[in-house]
Amino acid sequence: MAKVIVVTSGKGGVGKTTSAAAIGTGLALQGKKTVVIDFDVGLRNLDLVMGCERRVVFDFINVINDGIRLHQALIKDKRVENLYILPTSQTRDKDALHREGVEKALEELRQDFDYIICDSPAGIEKGAQMALYFADEAIVVTNPEVSSVRDSDRIIGILNSKSRRAELGQEPIRQHLLLTRYDVERVQKGEMLKLEDVLEILAIPLLGVIPQDEAVLQASNIGMPVVLDERSTAGQAYMDAVRRLMGEQLELRFVAPPKRGFMQWLLRRSA
Amino acid sequence: MRLLEFLKLSRRPPSAETAKQRLQVIIAHERTAGPAYDFLPLLQRELLEVIRKYVEVDPNKVKVDIDKGESISVLEVNIELPPGLPRSQLV
């Protein structure tokens, strides 16, 4: 049975789309047939981050409102088998999304896919609520920064009260914390919230910690999900998160400062 | 230090340049032809109606692809005709 997973955060700019692209691609790399859906109507960006912006013909909104079939709007990724992208409209607004249409599309996708990743828009309004309404699980993307943690807490509240599972009194949405842009050195200096602090405040299970890594920007520049950069720390951390999502138990990596070699120690001393 | 930077640069293609080019192509499309692409669902429906006057086609066998390029864009419509169609019916 397919799982619908929303990637959400409340706050903008914390890495929702980057994370949705990375996790969707990671699941496909693990052999799971996966579709990533852009719910940010009017501000389409998933296509750019995943490098298929020139191939968008029809979109999610056309499927919901204009009688276009899903298979026509789905874009098959050219690099990874089992990976599909469902872009949103760049010209309409969130009112083009309605619950019945979204439900019908998701039900159809459930027949065919193992994972359906919903990339939520920022905010807590209609667009974000639509993205999370039908979710079975939620990945709450948070930066170790005060406003992001507060907004994550708000969105956790909404997951618990305004989703279909909440309204029908079903088992609640399974929530996961994904801490992104984590800078171990700044944490060590006491300049950044620690993982433990964020976990204590938000009190949901941890899916992964993605270190601050220049590879993330490099990857989005060229339209490649960062998990495909296998040497990058962020790519490896996302891949760990994917495997945890699939049920594996893995130790956290990249949360302690890297051990310095003798040469680096010497260079630092002389600097 | 110079040498190090040189080595680093030559190893990696400058991704910022790629980013700029990608943005220029897609933003040019959105500024000019952007909303104009909204006609595509209707175009497809009307195309199908015309074709159906001559042969029956399965809407699931219609594939529309686009490649938005810098100077030209290519719209590709592939319609699979039913197998074993008699020659006379193809007109």
Interface residues (C-beta under 8 A of the other chain):
Chain A: L48 E53 R54 R55 V56 V57 F58 N62 D66 G67 I68 R69 H71 Q72 Q90 T91 L217 Q218 S220 N221 I222 G223
Chain B: R12 P13 S15 A16 T18 A19 R22 V25 I26 E30 G34 P35 Y37 D38 L40 P41 L42 Q44 R45 P59 N60 V62 K63 V64 D65 I66 D67 K68 G69 L75
